[in-house]
């Protein structure tokens, strides 16, 4: 089976992890800071805070911004559940903007009508690795005094107007995921990158049970070198030195991985028949191609997406759908009962299917996927 996504691990990655296994620290050691510094430098941000997952990263930044009960964020329904669920963790509500039906990324023109007195942040999602229209989003955020949290769990290595995703100085924070199907992996893991040092401190404290060890910020003078204070409610969202060692090694190959993804995307684009919509290329941004999501009018081919996905699986080709709109999911319907699936999101979901995309794929893999897809679809009617 050719999966829709898979990690790429080599001997250098294995050696990096073994080195930590032989060191005194498996967690809470110096490799975590080294990974954070390498990540921040790679994306052009001042600070990075590594944590246990992309979901944890979202929870941490919402909490660090003091978003809470009575507050609202605005995001897209075409995303993984965590983008919205992490807002529920802090007691906030979610409003769902529409998306561009071609790309699945948030439609900036649909955001402003959702802004109200309780709105605290706009959370654009760089779906499949394609950056959203950040100039338009920042203009809206500036007019209304809102934070911008970029959900870039699909977009490490992407570029917007020459700036790496995570490096936009206008953005409050950017969140990444290092799950095995992402651009680089730490096994499981995530990170928040910011430019504000005080925000970095707050995130770091929250990920470690809310513990404060710096006497400058303690309520009382420390009784000795062992002293610490539990300053606020936090969580155990640490990332281990083992995971960070893998991350450091993987980061050295990020450019190579993204370049290969773009080569594979170009091969798909050349090979797929014109009746199949392919991801849009933009002159002002470069997708990192976490996914290669096609758009198909299934009825035109006299079939359904389910039949196509099932037949491709029998033929050894794994596919996936990213995503069922959150407005169609039971949890989110209960939490956001007044929110409905916007028309762009509905159209995007109805047509989308993610084909295999990962750096170890070969040109013959692409040709095989395309040939099998064309055979399963048949001729348009």
C-alpha positions in Angstrom: 0.0 0.0 0.0 1.3 3.4 -1.0 0.1 5.6 1.9 -1.1 9.2 1.5 1.7 10.3 3.8 4.8 8.9 5.6 7.9 10.0 7.4 11.4 9.8 5.9 14.0 8.6 8.4 17.7 8.0 7.6 20.8 6.9 9.5 21.6 10.4 10.6 18.3 10.7 12.3 18.8 7.3 14.1 22.3 8.3 15.2 21.0 11.6 16.6 18.5 9.8 18.8 21.0 7.1 19.9 23.4 9.9 21.0 20.7 11.2 23.3 20.0 7.7 24.6 23.6 7.6 25.7 23.5 11.0 27.3 22.4 11.9 30.9 19.2 13.6 29.8 16.3 11.9 28.0 14.0 14.8 28.8 14.2 18.3 30.2 17.8 18.6 28.9 19.8 20.8 26.6 18.7 19.3 23.3 15.2 20.8 23.7 16.6 24.4 23.6 18.9 23.4 20.7 15.9 22.3 18.7 13.9 25.4 19.6 16.8 27.6 18.5 17.2 25.7 15.2 13.5 25.9 14.5 13.2 29.6 15.3 16.2 30.4 13.1 14.8 28.3 10.2 11.5 30.1 10.1 12.9 33.6 11.0 11.2 33.9 14.4 12.7 35.2 17.6 11.6 32.3 19.8 10.2 28.8 19.6 8.6 26.6 22.3 8.6 22.9 21.6 5.7 20.9 23.0 4.1 17.5 22.8 1.8 18.0 19.7 0.3 20.5 17.4 -2.8 20.3 19.5 -0.9 21.2 22.6 0.7 24.1 20.8 -2.7 25.5 19.9 -3.9 25.0 23.5 -0.8 26.7 24.9 -1.1 29.8 22.7 -4.8 30.3 23.4 -4.1 30.0 27.1 -1.0 32.2 27.0 -3.1 34.9 25.2 -5.6 34.7 28.1 -8.4 33.7 25.7 -11.1 32.2 27.9 -14.8 31.9 28.7 -16.9 34.5 26.9 -14.2 35.0 24.2 -14.4 33.9 20.6 -11.9 33.0 17.9 -12.6 32.9 14.1 -11.2 30.1 12.1 -12.2 27.8 9.2 -14.3 24.6 9.3 -11.9 22.9 6.8 -9.3 21.9 9.3 -8.5 19.2 11.9 -10.6 19.3 15.0 -7.8 20.6 17.2 -7.9 24.1 15.7 -11.3 24.6 17.3 -11.2 22.1 20.1 -8.2 23.8 21.7 -10.4 26.9 22.0 -13.0 24.9 23.8 -10.2 23.7 26.2 -9.9 27.3 27.4 -13.6 27.9 27.5 -13.8 30.0 24.3 -16.3 29.8 21.4 -15.6 29.4 17.7 -17.0 31.2 14.7 -16.4 29.6 11.3 -15.5 31.7 8.3 -15.9 30.4 4.7 -13.1 29.1 2.6 -12.0 29.5 -1.0 -13.7 26.6 -2.7 -10.6 26.0 -4.9 -8.0 25.9 -2.2 -9.8 25.2 1.1 -7.9 28.1 2.8 -9.9 30.7 4.7 -11.7 33.4 2.6 -10.5 36.6 4.1 -13.6 38.4 2.8 -15.8 36.3 5.0 -14.0 37.1 8.3 -15.1 40.6 9.1 -18.8 39.9 9.3 -18.1 37.4 12.1 -16.2 39.8 14.3 -18.0 40.9 17.4 -17.3 42.4 20.8 -16.0 39.0 22.1 -13.7 38.2 19.2 -10.1 37.8 20.4 -8.2 36.1 17.6 -8.2 35.1 13.9 -6.8 31.7 13.3 -6.1 31.1 9.6 -5.2 27.5 8.6 -2.6 27.0 5.9 -4.4 24.0 4.5 -2.3 21.4 2.7 0.8 23.6 3.0 -0.6 26.7 1.1 -0.4 29.9 3.0 -3.6 31.9 3.4 -3.9 35.6 2.2 -2.0 36.9 5.2 -1.9 40.6 4.0 -5.7 40.7 3.9 -6.0 38.9 7.3 -3.5 41.2 9.0 -5.3 44.2 7.7 -8.6 43.0 9.2 -6.8 42.1 12.5 -5.2 45.5 12.7 -8.5 47.3 12.2 -10.1 45.4 15.0 -7.2 44.9 17.4 -7.2 41.1 17.1 -4.4 38.6 17.6 -3.5 36.4 14.6 -2.5 32.8 15.3 -1.4 31.0 12.2 -2.2 27.3 12.3 0.7 26.2 10.2 0.6 22.5 11.1 0.6 21.7 7.3 3.0 24.5 6.3 6.5 24.2 7.7 8.7 25.3 4.8 6.0 27.3 3.0 6.6 30.9 1.9 4.3 34.0 1.7 5.7 36.9 -0.3 9.2 35.7 0.3 8.8 35.2 4.1 8.9 31.7 5.6 5.7 30.7 7.3 6.4 31.5 11.0 8.5 34.5 10.2 5.8 37.1 9.7 6.5 39.8 12.3 2.9 40.9 12.2 1.7 37.5 13.4 1.1 37.0 17.2 2.1 33.3 17.0 2.5 30.4 14.6 1.8 26.8 15.4 3.5 23.8 13.9 3.1 20.0 14.1 5.8 17.3 13.8 3.5 14.3 13.4 5.2 11.6 11.1 3.2 12.6 8.0 4.3 16.3 8.3 7.4 17.9 6.7 9.7 17.0 9.6 8.9 14.7 12.4 9.8 14.3 16.1 7.6 11.2 16.3 4.8 13.2 17.9 5.4 16.9 18.7 4.6 20.5 18.0 5.8 24.0 18.6 4.7 27.6 19.0 6.9 30.3 17.5 6.6 33.9 18.6 8.6 37.2 18.6 7.5 38.4 22.0 9.8 37.2 24.8 7.2 37.6 27.5 4.8 35.4 25.5 7.5 32.8 25.1 8.0 32.7 28.9 4.3 32.3 29.5 4.1 29.4 27.0 7.1 27.7 28.5 5.6 28.0 32.0 2.2 26.6 31.0 3.7 23.6 29.2 5.5 22.7 32.5 2.6 22.5 35.0 2.6 26.3 35.5 5.8 26.0 37.4 8.0 29.1 38.0 11.7 28.7 39.0 12.9 32.3 38.3 13.0 34.2 41.6 12.2 37.4 39.7 8.7 36.1 39.1 8.0 34.3 42.4 5.5 35.6 45.0 7.9 34.9 47.8 11.8 34.9 48.0 13.0 31.3 47.3 14.0 29.4 50.4 16.9 27.7 48.6 18.1 26.4 45.2 15.4 23.7 45.2 12.5 26.2 45.4 9.9 26.7 42.8 6.3 27.9 42.7 3.3 26.6 41.0 2.2 30.0 39.7 -0.8 29.0 37.6 -2.7 26.0 36.2 -0.6 24.4 33.4 -0.1 21.1 31.7 2.6 18.5 31.0 3.1 19.4 27.4 6.9 19.0 27.3 8.8 17.5 24.3 11.6 15.1 25.2 15.3 15.4 24.3 14.9 12.2 22.3 12.2 13.8 20.2 14.1 17.0 19.8 17.2 15.2 18.7 15.2 13.7 15.9 13.7 17.1 15.1 17.2 18.8 14.8 18.3 16.1 12.4 15.1 16.3 10.4 15.3 20.2 10.2 18.6 20.0 8.3 16.7 18.2 5.5 13.6 20.4 5.5 14.6 22.3 2.3 15.3 19.0 0.5 12.0 17.5 1.7 9.9 20.5 0.5 11.7 20.7 -2.8 10.9 17.1 -3.4 7.3 17.6 -2.5 7.1 20.4 -5.0 8.7 18.2 -7.7 6.1 15.5 -7.0 3.3 18.1 -7.2 4.6 19.3 -10.5 4.6 15.7 -11.8 1.0 15.2 -10.6 0.0 18.5 -12.3 1.6 17.4 -15.6 0.0 14.0 -15.6 -3.6 14.4 -14.3 -6.3 14.9 -16.9 -7.7 18.4 -17.3 -11.1 17.5 -15.8 -9.4 17.0 -12.4 -8.7 20.2 -10.5 -5.2 20.4 -9.0 -3.9 22.6 -6.2 -3.7 26.3 -7.2 -0.2 27.8 -7.6 0.1 31.5 -6.5 2.7 34.0 -7.6 3.0 35.5 -4.2 3.3 32.3 -2.1 4.8 28.8 -2.3 3.1 25.8 -0.9 5.0 23.3 1.1 2.7 20.6 -0.2 1.9 18.7 2.9 -1.0 17.3 0.8 -1.8 17.0 -2.8 -5.5 17.4 -2.8 -7.4 17.1 -6.1 -10.9 18.4 -6.8 -13.3 16.1 -8.7 -16.8 16.4 -9.9 -17.6 12.8 -9.0 -21.1 12.9 -10.7 -19.5 14.0 -14.0 -17.6 10.7 -13.9 -20.6 8.7 -12.9 -19.2 7.6 -9.6 -18.7 8.6 -6.0 -15.7 9.5 -3.9 -16.3 6.5 -1.7 -16.2 4.1 -4.6 -13.0 5.7 -6.0 -11.2 5.6 -2.6 -12.3 2.0 -2.0 -11.1 0.9 -5.4 -7.8 2.8 -5.1 -7.2 1.1 -1.8 -7.7 -2.3 -3.4 -5.2 -1.2 -6.0 -2.6 -0.3 -3.4 -3.1 3.5 -3.3 -4.0 5.1 0.0 -6.0 8.3 -0.1 -7.6 10.5 2.5 -10.1 13.4 2.8 -9.0 16.7 4.4 -11.4 17.5 6.0 -15.0 16.8 6.8 -16.1 20.3 7.8 -16.1 20.8 11.6 -19.6 22.2 11.3 -20.7 18.6 10.3 -19.0 17.0 13.3 -21.2 16.1 16.4 -18.8 17.8 18.9 -18.6 21.0 17.0 -22.3 21.1 16.2 -23.0 20.9 19.9 -20.4 23.5 20.8 -21.4 25.9 17.9 -25.1 25.2 17.4 -25.6 28.4 15.3 -22.8 27.8 12.9 -23.6 26.2 9.6 -21.3 24.9 6.8 -20.5 27.9 4.6 -21.0 27.3 0.8 -17.3 27.4 -0.1 -16.5 24.9 2.6 -19.3 22.6 1.4 -18.1 22.7 -2.2 -14.5 22.2 -1.3 -15.3 19.2 0.9 -17.6 17.6 -1.7 -14.9 17.5 -4.3 -11.6 17.0 -2.4 -9.4 13.8 -2.2 -5.8 13.7 -1.0 -3.4 11.6 -3.1 -0.1 10.2 -1.8 2.5 12.9 -1.1 5.8 12.3 0.8 9.4 12.8 -0.2 10.4 9.2 -0.6 7.9 8.8 -3.4 9.4 8.2 -6.9 8.3 9.5 -10.3 7.0 6.0 -11.1 4.9 6.1 -7.9 3.2 9.3 -9.2 2.7 7.7 -12.6 1.2 4.6 -11.0 -1.2 6.7 -8.8 -2.3 8.7 -11.8 -2.9 5.7 -14.0 -4.9 3.9 -11.4 -6.9 7.0 -10.6 -7.7 7.6 -14.3 -8.7 3.9 -14.7 -11.0 4.0 -11.7 -12.6 7.3 -12.7 -13.1 6.3 -16.3 -14.1 8.9 -18.9 -16.2 12.0 -17.9 -19.8 11.8 -19.0 
